[in-house]
Amino acid sequence: MDSQQATTWLSGPRFRPFQDATNGDHEAAVALYVWHAELATAAFEVVQHFEVILRNAIDAALADGQPQEPLKETWLMDFDTLQPGGIKQVITAVERLERGTQITRARVVAGVPFSFWSGLFGRQYDELWRERLHNAFPHGPGRRKDLPARMLRIRLFRNRLAHHDSILGQNVSATHEDMLTIAGWVDPDARKWLEDRSSVPAFIARRP
């Protein structure tokens, strides 16, 4: 990929941070861009596993034997559990489900955005945390306040990955550790499994 191809294929603004990081050395910038894409791919795999672990742990804590359907009989449509903003996100997820498919709790749990899950740790959910939500993290410190900042970092990082934005200036190691930490609060074995799967540290160490 020569300099003109890089500008055409990637766009000048997208490639510029890699040029800046390598003092205008084109070959080095291309190598950095390729490494960056590999790191982002590895990181997104961890995000994917983490998100599934997180949402299933929360659902287990809040569902408490509830049925898969009808949805109105589950915590996902319970105004005593969720704030109106959370209910709205659930409704949006339901509307996006393929027509003719069953609207089950599991399908909606898989369909709500990551912001729905991160939003459950705000102060407005203090009572929910004390009553049930803390049960999703039996191996954690037991404090709601230990989650919001970590979840925000993960959410912003996830959004960057999803939109193929640059993560050159991100502290990937710290966000990676945030995910491992929270997974460990769900189950120490979940953290170990994520660590064993993750190639993020190896890619970070190989930065050109």
PyMOL commands that set and color helices and strands:
alter all, ss='L'
color gray80, all
select helices_A, chain A and resi 3-10+12-21+26-63+71-73+75-77+84-96+105-111+114-119+123-131+133-136+144-146+148-162+172-186+188-197+200-205
alter helices_A, ss='H'
color red, helices_A
deselect
rebuild
show_as cartoon
